[in-house]
Amino acid sequence: MIHWLDWGYFGIFLLMVLENVIPPVPSELIMSLGGIAAGQGKMDFLLLVLVGTAGCAVGNLFWWEIGRRFGYERLQPAIERWGRWLTLEWEDVERLRRFFDRWGGITVFVFRFMPIGRTVISIPAGLLHMPFWRFVIYTTAGSAVWNTILVGVGYWLGTNFETIDHWIAPVVTGVIVLMVLFYIWRVLTWKPRTQR
C-alpha cells in the first residue's frame, strides 16, 4: 500500500488543500507526521512548512470565493429561511459585519490557530467582501505559524508514524463528535429573540 508521505511535498500540499476544503481531514495529523519525517531527515523542515502553508491558503480561498460569490446582499433571505438550522438571526449577521469591518484581518489570523472554525472563518470573510490580498496575507501568516507549531511538535516527538497516528486520531475524532453534539444542542435549544 502506498503511504501518503510517499507523495512527498505534493502529497502534503494536496492534503492541506483538502483539509481546508473538507474540514474533517486533520491538519494536526498531516503536519505532525510530516514533522516526524523531517526529524528523520526524510523531509526539509522549512520546505514542509512552506508547502503546508501554501496548501492552507489555496484551500481557504475555496470557501472565501464561495462566500464572495454568494454575497452579503443575498444572505438575508437565506437567514430568514434557514436561520433555525444556522442558529442565526439577521441581527447576528449585522453584528458580525460591524465586527469584521473593524477586526476582520486579525480575526482571520487568530482563527488559523483554532481547532474549530479555522476553515469556517473564510466564509464570512468572503461574504463580507474582505479584499483578496488582505485575506491571503492574514490567512498565510496565521497558517504559517500554526504549521510551524505542528511540524515542530512532530519534529520534537521523533517517534514512529504508527504511535503518533494512534495518539492523534482519537483526539481529532473526539473533537468532531463534540462539534456535532454541540450543533445538535444549539439547534434544539435555539429560539429567536422575539420568542425568548
C-alpha positions in Angstrom: 0.0 0.0 0.0 1.3 3.5 -0.9 1.6 5.7 2.2 0.5 9.3 1.6 4.0 10.5 2.6 5.4 8.7 -0.4 3.9 11.5 -2.5 6.3 13.9 -0.8 5.7 17.6 -0.8 3.0 17.4 -3.4 1.1 15.0 -1.1 1.4 17.4 1.8 0.2 20.3 -0.4 -2.8 18.3 -1.7 -3.8 17.1 1.8 -3.6 20.6 3.2 -5.8 21.9 0.4 -8.3 19.1 1.2 -8.0 19.8 4.9 -9.3 23.3 4.3 -12.0 22.3 1.8 -13.2 19.3 3.8 -12.5 20.2 7.4 -12.6 16.7 9.0 -9.2 16.0 7.3 -6.9 16.8 10.2 -4.0 19.2 9.6 -2.7 18.2 13.1 -2.1 14.7 11.8 -0.8 15.7 8.4 1.8 18.3 9.5 2.8 16.4 12.7 3.6 13.3 10.6 5.5 15.5 8.2 7.4 16.9 11.1 8.4 13.4 12.2 9.6 12.7 8.6 11.7 15.9 8.8 13.1 14.8 12.1 14.2 11.6 10.5 15.8 13.5 7.6 13.3 12.5 5.0 11.9 16.0 4.5 13.1 19.5 4.9 11.5 21.4 7.9 11.3 24.8 6.2 10.1 23.5 2.9 7.5 21.3 4.7 6.1 24.4 6.5 6.0 26.4 3.2 4.3 23.7 1.2 1.7 23.1 4.0 1.0 26.8 4.3 0.5 27.2 0.5 -2.0 24.3 0.7 -3.8 26.1 3.5 -4.0 29.3 1.6 -5.3 27.6 -1.6 -7.9 25.6 0.4 -9.2 28.6 2.3 -9.6 30.6 -0.9 -12.2 28.0 -2.0 -14.5 29.0 0.9 -13.7 32.7 0.6 -14.7 32.6 -3.1 -17.9 30.7 -2.3 -18.8 33.4 0.3 -17.8 36.2 -2.1 -20.0 34.8 -4.9 -23.0 34.2 -2.7 -22.6 37.8 -1.4 -23.8 39.6 1.7 -26.8 41.0 -0.2 -28.3 37.6 -0.8 -27.7 36.4 2.7 -30.8 37.9 4.4 -33.4 35.8 2.7 -31.3 32.7 3.5 -31.0 33.7 7.1 -34.8 34.3 7.3 -35.5 30.9 5.7 -32.7 28.7 7.4 -32.0 30.7 10.5 -33.1 28.0 12.8 -30.7 25.5 11.3 -27.9 28.0 11.3 -28.9 29.3 14.8 -28.6 32.8 13.5 -30.8 35.9 13.1 -30.1 38.8 10.8 -29.2 40.9 13.8 -26.3 38.5 14.5 -25.1 38.9 10.9 -25.2 42.7 11.2 -23.2 42.5 14.4 -20.7 40.2 12.7 -20.4 42.6 9.8 -19.6 45.5 12.1 -17.0 43.4 13.9 -15.4 42.2 10.6 -15.3 45.8 9.3 -13.1 46.7 12.2 -11.3 43.5 13.2 -11.6 41.2 10.1 -7.9 40.7 9.3 -6.8 39.9 12.8 -9.8 37.6 13.3 -8.8 35.6 10.2 -5.3 35.4 11.5 -6.3 34.3 15.0 -8.8 31.7 13.8 -6.0 29.9 12.0 -4.9 28.6 15.4 -8.3 27.4 16.5 -9.1 23.7 16.5 -12.6 24.6 15.5 -13.5 27.3 12.9 -10.2 27.6 11.1 -11.9 26.9 7.7 -15.3 28.3 8.5 -13.9 31.8 9.1 -13.2 32.0 5.4 -16.9 32.1 4.5 -17.8 35.4 6.4 -14.6 36.9 5.1 -15.9 36.2 1.6 -19.5 37.2 2.3 -18.4 40.5 3.8 -16.1 41.2 0.8 -12.7 41.2 2.6 -10.2 42.2 -0.1 -8.4 39.3 -1.8 -4.9 40.2 -0.9 -5.8 41.2 2.7 -7.4 37.8 3.2 -4.5 35.9 1.6 -1.9 37.8 3.8 -3.7 37.1 7.1 -4.6 33.5 6.1 -1.0 32.8 5.0 0.5 34.4 8.1 -1.7 32.6 10.5 -1.4 29.2 8.7 2.4 29.6 8.7 2.5 30.0 12.5 0.1 27.0 13.0 2.0 24.8 10.6 5.4 25.7 12.2 4.0 24.6 15.6 2.6 21.3 14.2 5.8 20.5 12.3 7.8 21.4 15.3 5.8 19.1 17.6 6.3 16.2 15.1 10.0 17.0 14.8 10.4 17.1 18.6 8.5 14.0 19.2 10.7 12.0 16.9 8.5 8.9 17.4 7.3 6.4 14.8 4.4 7.1 12.5 2.1 4.5 14.0 2.5 5.9 17.5 1.6 9.5 16.6 -1.3 8.3 14.4 -2.6 6.2 17.2 -2.3 9.2 19.6 -3.8 12.0 17.4 -6.6 10.2 15.5 -8.8 9.6 18.6 -8.4 13.2 19.7 -9.4 14.5 16.2 -12.4 12.1 16.2 -13.4 13.3 19.7 -13.3 16.9 18.6 -15.5 16.2 15.6 -18.0 14.3 17.7 -18.2 17.2 20.2 -18.7 19.7 17.4 -21.6 17.6 16.0 -23.2 17.2 19.5 -22.8 21.0 20.2 -24.5 21.8 16.9 -27.4 19.5 17.7 -27.7 21.0 21.2 -27.7 24.5 19.6 -30.5 23.6 17.1 -32.7 22.0 19.8 -32.3 24.9 22.3 -32.2 27.9 19.9 -35.1 30.3 19.9 -35.4 33.6 18.0 -35.0 36.7 20.3 -38.7 37.5 19.8 -39.6 34.2 21.5 -37.1 34.5 24.4 
